[in-house]
Amino acid sequence: MRKKVQQREVELIKSLMQTRVDLNVANRNFESAEEELIDYYSYQIKAHKSKLNYLIRKVKEKGIVMDMCNDLEFRTYQNKVI
């Protein structure tokens, strides 16, 4: 049972990290977007921010503590596992 909970927490953290990456990419794309794509990237940014806020709220509700060190540690562990 505990393993399932841990797996869900890992998936939540992975989703949060990927959403941060997606938001950063959307921001960079927005900065260099041609006029026709500005609306597209602004909607992407808004969607990623909403998802990120949701995931952060879920992480806090579960009592998961993340900081820069844990984030880097998790990425290192994740790369070794994959």
Backbone as JSON, one array per atom type, in Angstrom:
{
  "sequence": "MRKKVQQREVELIKSLMQTRVDLNVANRNFESAEEELIDYYSYQIKAHKSKLNYLIRKVKEKGIVMDMCNDLEFRTYQNKVI",
  "N": [[0.83, -1.2, 0.0], [1.89, 1.28, 0.86], [3.81, 1.6, -1.06], [2.34, 2.15, -3.36], [1.3, 4.65, -2.71], [3.67, 6.12, -2.53], [4.48, 5.9, -5.2], [2.46, 7.35, -6.49], [2.99, 9.85, -5.42], [5.52, 10.31, -6.52], [4.84, 10.41, -9.22], [3.25, 12.7, -9.19], [5.14, 14.66, -8.49], [6.85, 14.42, -10.7], [5.11, 15.26, -12.71], [4.69, 17.9, -11.9], [7.28, 18.95, -12.2], [7.64, 18.61, -14.98], [5.64, 20.26, -15.94], [6.6, 22.74, -15.13], [8.83, 22.91, -16.83], [7.51, 22.9, -19.3], [6.1, 25.32, -19.09], [8.22, 27.15, -19.01], [9.27, 26.74, -21.59], [7.11, 27.57, -23.15], [7.04, 30.27, -22.42], [9.52, 31.15, -23.46], [9.07, 30.64, -26.18], [6.96, 32.4, -26.62], [8.23, 34.85, -26.35], [9.72, 35.01, -28.69], [7.89, 34.78, -30.67], [6.12, 34.86, -33.77], [3.78, 37.26, -35.01], [1.3, 35.98, -35.54], [1.26, 33.85, -33.81], [1.22, 34.7, -31.21], [-1.13, 34.82, -29.59], [-1.63, 32.07, -29.34], [0.62, 31.14, -27.84], [0.3, 32.68, -25.54], [-2.07, 31.61, -24.5], [-1.17, 29.04, -24.0], [0.73, 29.55, -22.0], [-0.95, 30.52, -19.97], [-2.51, 28.22, -19.5], [-0.53, 26.38, -18.63], [0.33, 27.69, -16.3], [-2.0, 27.55, -14.76], [-2.23, 24.77, -14.45], [0.17, 24.26, -13.09], [-0.25, 25.69, -10.7], [-2.38, 24.17, -9.67], [-1.09, 21.65, -9.32], [0.89, 22.34, -7.46], [-0.72, 23.0, -5.3], [-1.81, 20.46, -4.77], [0.51, 19.05, -4.06], [1.2, 20.41, -1.72], [-1.05, 19.79, -0.16], [-0.66, 17.09, 0.24], [1.5, 17.16, 1.82], [4.05, 17.09, 0.86], [7.34, 18.1, 0.68], [9.25, 20.25, -1.19], [12.32, 21.41, -2.36], [15.08, 23.23, -3.77], [17.35, 21.55, -3.52], [16.22, 18.98, -3.04], [14.81, 18.78, -5.42], [16.87, 18.69, -7.36], [18.14, 16.37, -6.46], [16.11, 14.51, -6.88], [15.88, 14.62, -9.68], [18.39, 13.63, -10.39], [18.25, 11.05, -9.31], [16.09, 10.11, -10.8], [17.16, 10.12, -13.39], [19.08, 8.12, -13.14], [17.51, 5.88, -12.7], [16.08, 5.63, -15.06]],
  "CA": [[0.0, 0.0, 0.0], [2.76, 2.45, 0.96], [4.51, 1.73, -2.34], [1.42, 2.81, -4.29], [1.25, 6.05, -2.31], [4.94, 6.7, -2.95], [4.47, 5.98, -6.66], [1.59, 8.48, -6.85], [3.71, 11.06, -5.08], [6.57, 10.47, -7.53], [4.17, 10.85, -10.46], [2.83, 14.08, -8.95], [6.35, 15.48, -8.56], [7.29, 14.41, -12.1], [4.18, 16.1, -13.45], [4.97, 19.28, -11.53], [8.54, 19.34, -12.83], [7.43, 18.71, -16.43], [4.82, 21.45, -16.19], [7.52, 23.9, -15.04], [9.6, 22.93, -18.07], [6.59, 23.3, -20.37], [5.83, 26.74, -18.91], [9.42, 27.88, -19.44], [9.35, 26.65, -23.05], [6.05, 28.44, -23.69], [7.49, 31.66, -22.23], [10.57, 31.44, -24.45], [8.45, 30.69, -27.5], [6.17, 33.63, -26.68], [9.15, 35.98, -26.53], [10.22, 35.08, -30.06], [6.79, 34.36, -31.55], [5.61, 35.72, -34.83], [2.52, 37.88, -34.61], [0.17, 35.05, -35.64], [1.33, 32.83, -32.76], [1.25, 35.31, -29.88], [-2.3, 34.35, -28.84], [-1.42, 30.66, -29.05], [1.56, 30.98, -26.73], [-0.25, 33.27, -24.32], [-3.0, 30.63, -23.97], [-0.35, 27.95, -23.45], [1.29, 30.04, -20.74], [-2.04, 30.56, -18.98], [-2.86, 26.83, -19.19], [0.54, 25.78, -17.84], [0.3, 28.32, -14.98], [-3.14, 26.96, -14.04], [-1.87, 23.39, -14.09], [1.22, 24.34, -12.09], [-0.9, 26.08, -9.43], [-3.12, 22.99, -9.2], [-0.15, 20.64, -8.85], [1.51, 22.85, -6.23], [-1.73, 22.86, -4.25], [-1.89, 19.03, -4.45], [1.75, 18.7, -3.36], [1.08, 20.96, -0.36], [-2.08, 19.02, 0.54], [-0.08, 15.79, 0.59], [2.58, 17.39, 2.76], [5.34, 16.85, 0.21], [8.18, 19.29, 0.74], [10.22, 20.3, -2.28], [13.2, 22.55, -2.41], [16.03, 23.09, -4.87], [18.2, 20.38, -3.3], [15.41, 17.79, -3.29], [14.49, 18.79, -6.84], [18.06, 18.2, -8.05], [18.33, 14.99, -6.04], [15.08, 13.72, -7.56], [16.25, 14.54, -11.09], [19.54, 12.73, -10.47], [17.72, 9.7, -9.07], [15.24, 9.77, -11.94], [18.03, 9.83, -14.54], [19.74, 6.85, -12.89], [16.5, 4.84, -12.82], [15.65, 5.51, -16.46]],
  "C": [[0.87, 1.26, 0.0], [3.49, 2.69, -0.36], [3.65, 2.43, -3.37], [1.33, 4.3, -3.99], [2.52, 6.76, -2.76], [4.98, 6.88, -4.46], [3.61, 7.14, -7.13], [2.27, 9.8, -6.54], [4.82, 11.35, -6.09], [5.97, 10.97, -8.83], [3.72, 12.31, -10.35], [4.03, 15.03, -9.08], [6.86, 15.55, -10.0], [6.41, 15.32, -12.95], [4.43, 17.58, -13.17], [6.25, 19.77, -12.22], [8.38, 19.51, -14.34], [6.61, 19.94, -16.78], [5.66, 22.71, -16.08], [8.35, 24.03, -16.3], [8.72, 23.43, -19.21], [6.28, 24.8, -20.31], [7.03, 27.57, -19.37], [9.57, 27.87, -20.96], [8.32, 27.58, -23.68], [6.44, 29.91, -23.55], [8.56, 32.04, -23.24], [9.99, 31.54, -25.86], [7.64, 31.97, -27.69], [7.07, 34.82, -26.99], [9.65, 36.12, -27.97], [9.14, 34.74, -31.1], [6.5, 35.39, -32.63], [4.22, 36.18, -34.41], [1.35, 36.9, -34.59], [0.14, 34.04, -34.49], [1.3, 33.4, -31.35], [0.07, 34.84, -29.04], [-2.13, 32.89, -28.43], [-0.52, 30.46, -27.84], [1.04, 31.61, -25.44], [-1.28, 32.32, -23.69], [-2.25, 29.45, -23.36], [0.22, 28.34, -22.09], [0.23, 30.02, -19.65], [-2.43, 29.14, -18.56], [-1.8, 26.18, -18.3], [0.59, 26.38, -16.43], [-0.84, 27.74, -14.14], [-2.82, 25.56, -13.57], [-0.82, 23.39, -12.99], [0.64, 24.72, -10.73], [-1.68, 24.92, -8.83], [-2.17, 21.95, -8.61], [0.54, 21.08, -7.56], [0.54, 22.7, -5.06], [-1.83, 21.39, -3.81], [-0.67, 18.58, -3.66], [1.68, 19.19, -1.91], [0.07, 20.17, 0.46], [-1.54, 17.68, 1.03], [1.09, 15.93, 1.55], [3.96, 17.1, 2.18], [6.11, 18.16, 0.21], [9.2, 19.2, -0.37], [11.05, 21.56, -2.13], [14.21, 22.29, -3.53], [16.89, 21.84, -4.72], [17.44, 19.09, -3.58], [15.07, 17.67, -4.77], [15.66, 18.22, -7.64], [18.33, 16.74, -7.72], [17.36, 14.08, -6.77], [15.42, 13.55, -9.04], [17.41, 13.57, -11.28], [19.09, 11.29, -10.31], [16.92, 9.22, -10.28], [16.1, 9.39, -13.15], [18.74, 8.49, -14.35], [18.77, 5.7, -13.08], [16.14, 4.59, -14.27], [16.68, 4.9, -17.29]]
}
